[in-house]
Amino acid sequence: MSRPWTAVPGGLSVTVRLTPRGGRDAIDGIEQRDDGQWVLKARVRAAATEGEANAALMTLLAHAASVPPRDVALVSGATARIKRLIIAGHGPTLAAALEKNAGLR
């Protein structure tokens, strides 16, 4: 199975499909989209207004990867459902933490 993240210099690039106002803040595993792209499925309670859902997503990923929220940056997709984020740190360690939180381990 492919993963929705790749190691990059200084961290991990993660592709996420976000569901705002999803009732809870959680990572719901990974899935392959119709276009073949693998995404990490996440949901947050926050609405998609004024960046609230994006901020909640960054906090959720920071918690899942055991890094401070300042180490998570939104790179693309600020107004889209599919987003790309960079988590700063040691790529393999971050990937292992995300695998555990996505229910892959």
N, C-alpha and C positions, 0 to 999 in steps of 0.2 A: 504494500500500500504506500502510495506517495504521501508526502506530508505538505501542509500548507505553509511551511516555513523553510527558510534556507539560511545557512550561516553566511554572514557578511562580515567584512572587516569591522571589528569593534562590537559585534553583537549578532542579532538574529532579525531577519526580515520576516514578518508574519502577514499573511493575507487572511482577512476576517470578513465574514458575512454577519452584519450586525442587525439585530431586531430590537429597535427601541420600544419602550413601553411594553416590554415582554413579561412583566409581572414579577420578575426577580432578576438579580444579577448573577449570571451563571455562564459557564462554558458548556455547550451541548454536544461536544464531539467534533468530528470533522466529516466533510462530505465532498463528493466530486460533483461539480456543477455540469450542466448540459454541455457547456463549451470545453469540458475536460479539465478545468481549473479546480484544484483542491483548495478548500477554504476551512478555516476554523469557525464553527458556528458559535456565536455568542449572543446573549440577550441581556439587556439592562432595563431597569425600572424607569430610568429617565426618558423624557420625551426628546424628540429630535429637534429641539428648538434652542437657538443661541449656543450651540455646541455642548449642551448638557449631556447628550447621549455619548458624544465623542469623549468627553472628560470621564464619564462613568466607565466607558470601555477601557481607557488608558489605566484607570485605577484597577479595574478587574484584571487586566493582563499583568499589571505590576504585581498584584497579589499572587496571581497564578505562577508567575516566574520568580517570586521571592526577591523582587528588586524594589527600590523606592519608585514612586510614581514619576519622579523627574527623569528616570531612565527610559521612559516609554514616550516615543514621539510619533505623531500621526504624519505620515509622509504623503499619502494621497487618498482621495476619496472622502474629503471632509463632508460633502453633502450627498454622498452616494451610500448605498447599502453595502457595497464591497469596498473595503478599506485596506490600505497597506500601512503597517506600523513597523517601526524599528525599536527593538528592545536592546539597550546598551548592556554589555557584559560579555561573559564567556559563552560563545555560541552553543557548544555542546551541552553545557550545564543548563542553559536556558531551554534548549530543545527537550532535554530530559524532563524538566519541570513541566513544560507544556504538555508533553506526552502523558505524564501522570495525571494532570488536571483535565485532559481531554478524554480520559478513560481508556487510553491505549496501553496502559501497563497494569 
